[in-house]
Amino acid sequence: MRRKWLILLFILVLFIILLGSVQAWAEPVPLPRVDLTIDQSDQPQEVVDSLRLLVILTVLSLVPAILVLMTSFTRIIVVLSFVRSALATQQTPPNQVLIGLALFLTLFTMAPVYQQVKTQAVDPYLAQRISQEEALERASGPIKQFMFKQTREKDLALFVNMSKMDRPNSKEDIPLTVLIPAFVISELKTAFQMGFIIYIPFLVIDMVVASTLMSMGMFMLPPVMISLPFKILLFVMVDGWYLVVKSLLESF
């Protein structure tokens, strides 16, 4: 009998709680309202501020492209993709893991450059000691210096000649529109060279396994199925991720 009263009391309390929740949800909840209007202005400064905001939003939309093409991200993600292809593990590690690792390795390798940009451009601009144009010019300096260090002269000369610009007297005379594509193809070449070296030991394992299966007459057994455990074992025994990441960091 006591147990029935406890169950009835529990049901009553639960009904009261649900009733209070329904009443709370029934009350109107104030929501923020976003208002975008275009009005006329008699002050030129307001128009300039609006145009600056539009430029900033445009630059923010290009941040992914800047991250991929003006940092060490390109080389790192291509080399990590080669590692996964050489292991023949399909989608292991998944793309999210490789991109996340490449992103944090990029932040690690680019940290000195970002610190220079912060010291030379961002902090003075926030303190209103320099203009926006001067801040952009100062910020491009460390980034261009990093890209010049990783760009081959042959690739840089290609785009200088194709742009039909005057022969530059110094590195400061080379615009970003010429430097960025030269930097990208240099990074791709370096990444493919590292990927070729990574492929060699796994290719040897595939050849040994395929020759062994053929000599045993097992033509219907896929060599990849047999070589995959040996490749993973080799990669783990030599601490492959440590060696790959170490080589990537030292290449910069």
C-alpha positions as CSV (number, residue, x, y, z in Angstrom):
1,M,0.0,0.0,0.0
2,R,2.8,2.4,0.9
3,R,4.5,1.6,-2.4
4,K,1.4,2.6,-4.3
5,W,1.2,5.9,-2.5
6,L,4.9,6.6,-3.4
7,I,4.3,5.9,-7.0
8,L,1.2,8.1,-7.0
9,L,3.2,10.9,-5.3
10,F,6.0,10.6,-7.9
11,I,3.5,10.8,-10.8
12,L,1.9,13.9,-9.2
13,V,5.3,15.7,-8.8
14,L,6.3,14.8,-12.4
15,F,3.0,16.2,-13.7
16,I,3.6,19.5,-11.8
17,I,7.1,19.8,-13.2
18,L,5.9,19.1,-16.8
19,L,3.1,21.6,-16.4
20,G,5.6,24.3,-15.2
21,S,7.8,23.5,-18.2
22,V,4.9,23.9,-20.6
23,Q,4.0,27.3,-19.1
24,A,7.6,28.4,-19.3
25,W,7.8,27.5,-22.9
26,A,4.5,29.2,-23.6
27,E,5.9,32.5,-22.5
28,P,7.4,34.7,-25.2
29,V,11.2,34.5,-25.3
30,P,12.9,37.8,-26.4
31,L,15.1,37.1,-29.4
32,P,17.8,39.4,-30.8
33,R,16.8,41.2,-34.0
34,V,19.3,41.9,-36.8
35,D,18.6,44.9,-38.8
36,L,20.5,45.6,-42.1
37,T,19.6,48.9,-43.7
38,I,21.1,51.1,-46.4
39,D,20.6,54.8,-45.7
40,Q,22.0,58.0,-47.2
41,S,24.8,59.8,-45.4
42,D,26.0,63.3,-45.5
43,Q,29.4,62.5,-43.9
44,P,32.1,60.9,-46.1
45,Q,33.7,59.2,-43.1
46,E,30.7,57.0,-42.6
47,V,30.9,55.8,-46.2
48,V,34.6,55.1,-45.7
49,D,34.0,53.1,-42.6
50,S,31.3,51.0,-44.4
51,L,33.7,50.3,-47.2
52,R,36.4,49.2,-44.8
53,L,33.9,46.8,-43.1
54,L,33.1,45.4,-46.5
55,V,36.8,44.9,-47.3
56,I,37.4,43.2,-43.9
57,L,34.5,40.8,-44.5
58,T,35.9,40.0,-47.9
59,V,39.3,39.2,-46.5
60,L,37.8,37.0,-43.8
61,S,36.1,34.9,-46.6
62,L,39.5,34.4,-48.1
63,V,41.1,33.2,-44.9
64,P,40.9,29.5,-45.8
65,A,42.7,30.1,-49.1
66,I,45.3,32.2,-47.3
67,L,45.9,29.5,-44.8
68,V,46.3,26.8,-47.5
69,L,48.4,28.7,-50.0
70,M,50.6,31.1,-47.9
71,T,51.6,28.8,-45.0
72,S,53.2,25.4,-44.5
73,F,49.8,23.7,-44.6
74,T,50.1,22.6,-48.3
75,R,53.3,20.6,-47.8
76,I,52.2,19.0,-44.5
77,I,48.8,17.8,-45.7
78,V,50.2,16.4,-49.0
79,V,52.9,14.5,-47.2
80,L,50.4,13.1,-44.7
81,S,48.1,12.0,-47.6
82,F,51.1,10.2,-49.1
83,V,51.7,8.4,-45.9
84,R,48.1,7.1,-45.8
85,S,48.2,6.1,-49.5
86,A,51.5,4.3,-49.0
87,L,50.0,2.3,-46.1
88,A,46.9,1.5,-48.2
89,T,44.7,1.9,-45.2
90,Q,41.8,3.5,-47.2
91,Q,40.3,6.2,-44.8
92,T,42.5,5.5,-41.8
93,P,43.4,7.9,-40.3
94,P,40.2,9.8,-41.5
95,N,40.4,13.1,-43.2
96,Q,39.4,15.0,-40.1
97,V,42.4,13.7,-38.2
98,L,44.9,14.4,-41.0
99,I,43.5,18.0,-41.5
100,G,43.5,18.6,-37.8
101,L,47.1,17.4,-37.4
102,A,48.2,19.4,-40.4
103,L,46.5,22.5,-39.0
104,F,48.2,22.3,-35.7
105,L,51.6,21.5,-37.3
106,T,51.0,24.6,-39.4
107,L,50.4,26.7,-36.4
108,F,53.5,25.3,-34.8
109,T,55.8,26.0,-37.7
110,M,54.2,29.4,-38.5
111,A,54.3,30.6,-34.8
112,P,57.5,32.7,-35.2
113,V,56.0,34.4,-38.3
114,Y,52.7,35.1,-36.6
115,Q,54.6,36.6,-33.6
116,Q,56.4,39.0,-35.9
117,V,53.2,40.0,-37.6
118,K,51.6,40.6,-34.2
119,T,54.6,42.7,-32.9
120,Q,55.2,44.7,-36.1
121,A,51.7,45.2,-37.4
122,V,48.8,44.1,-35.2
123,D,49.8,45.7,-31.9
124,P,50.8,49.1,-33.3
125,Y,47.5,49.2,-35.4
126,L,45.4,48.3,-32.4
127,A,47.2,51.0,-30.4
128,Q,46.4,53.4,-33.3
129,R,50.0,54.3,-33.9
130,I,49.9,53.3,-37.6
131,S,47.3,53.3,-40.3
132,Q,45.5,50.3,-41.8
133,E,47.6,50.5,-45.0
134,E,50.8,50.6,-43.1
135,A,49.7,47.7,-40.9
136,L,49.0,45.6,-44.0
137,E,52.3,46.4,-45.5
138,R,54.1,45.5,-42.3
139,A,52.2,42.3,-41.9
140,S,53.1,41.1,-45.4
141,G,56.8,41.4,-44.6
142,P,57.4,38.4,-42.4
143,I,55.0,36.3,-44.5
144,K,56.8,37.1,-47.7
145,Q,60.2,36.4,-46.0
146,F,58.9,32.9,-45.0
147,M,57.6,32.2,-48.5
148,F,60.9,33.4,-50.2
149,K,62.8,31.0,-48.0
150,Q,60.8,28.1,-49.2
151,T,60.5,29.1,-52.9
152,R,62.9,28.0,-55.6
153,E,64.4,30.6,-57.8
154,K,63.4,28.7,-60.9
155,D,59.7,28.7,-59.9
156,L,59.9,32.4,-59.0
157,A,61.6,33.3,-62.3
158,L,58.8,31.5,-64.2
159,F,56.1,33.7,-62.8
160,V,58.2,36.9,-63.0
161,N,58.8,36.2,-66.7
162,M,55.1,35.3,-67.4
163,S,53.9,38.4,-65.7
164,K,56.0,40.5,-68.0
165,M,57.0,42.8,-65.2
166,D,60.3,44.7,-65.0
167,R,63.2,42.8,-63.6
168,P,63.0,43.3,-59.8
169,N,65.9,44.8,-58.1
170,S,65.2,43.1,-54.7
171,K,62.7,40.8,-53.1
172,E,60.6,43.7,-51.9
173,D,59.8,44.5,-55.5
174,I,58.1,41.2,-56.1
175,P,54.3,41.4,-55.5
176,L,52.3,38.7,-53.7
177,T,50.5,37.8,-57.0
178,V,53.8,36.5,-58.3
179,L,55.2,35.1,-55.1
180,I,52.2,33.0,-54.0
181,P,51.9,30.7,-57.1
182,A,55.7,30.3,-57.1
183,F,55.6,29.3,-53.5
184,V,52.7,26.9,-54.0
185,I,54.4,24.9,-56.8
186,S,57.6,24.8,-54.8
187,E,55.8,23.4,-51.9
188,L,54.1,20.8,-54.0
189,K,57.4,19.7,-55.5
190,T,59.0,19.3,-52.1
191,A,55.9,17.4,-50.8
192,F,56.0,15.0,-53.7
193,Q,59.8,14.4,-53.2
194,M,59.1,13.5,-49.6
195,G,56.2,11.3,-50.6
196,F,58.3,9.4,-53.0
197,I,60.8,8.6,-50.3
198,I,58.0,7.5,-48.0
199,Y,56.6,5.2,-50.7
200,I,59.8,3.2,-51.2
201,P,59.8,0.9,-48.2
202,F,56.1,0.1,-48.5
203,L,56.6,-0.6,-52.3
204,V,59.3,-3.1,-51.4
205,I,57.0,-4.9,-49.0
206,D,54.3,-5.1,-51.7
207,M,56.8,-6.5,-54.2
208,V,58.1,-9.1,-51.8
209,V,54.5,-10.2,-50.8
210,A,53.4,-10.3,-54.5
211,S,56.4,-12.4,-55.5
212,T,55.9,-14.8,-52.6
213,L,52.2,-15.3,-53.4
214,M,53.0,-15.8,-57.1
215,S,55.7,-18.4,-56.4
216,M,53.2,-20.3,-54.1
217,G,50.6,-20.3,-56.8
218,M,48.1,-18.1,-54.9
219,F,47.0,-16.0,-57.8
220,M,43.5,-15.4,-56.5
221,L,44.7,-13.9,-53.2
222,P,45.1,-10.1,-53.3
223,P,48.6,-9.2,-52.3
224,V,47.3,-6.0,-50.5
225,M,45.4,-8.1,-48.0
226,I,48.7,-9.8,-47.0
227,S,51.0,-6.9,-47.2
228,L,48.9,-4.5,-45.2
229,P,49.6,-6.0,-41.7
230,F,53.3,-6.1,-42.5
231,K,53.3,-2.4,-43.6
232,I,51.5,-1.4,-40.5
233,L,53.9,-3.4,-38.3
234,L,56.9,-1.8,-40.0
235,F,55.4,1.7,-39.6
236,V,54.7,1.1,-35.9
237,M,58.1,-0.5,-35.2
238,V,60.1,2.4,-36.7
239,D,57.7,4.9,-35.0
240,G,56.6,6.2,-38.4
241,W,54.5,9.2,-37.3
242,Y,57.4,10.5,-35.2
243,L,59.7,10.3,-38.2
244,V,57.3,11.8,-40.6
245,V,56.4,14.8,-38.3
246,K,60.1,15.2,-37.4
247,S,61.0,15.3,-41.1
248,L,58.3,17.8,-41.9
249,L,59.3,20.2,-39.1
250,E,62.9,20.0,-40.0
251,S,62.2,20.7,-43.7
252,F,61.1,24.2,-42.7
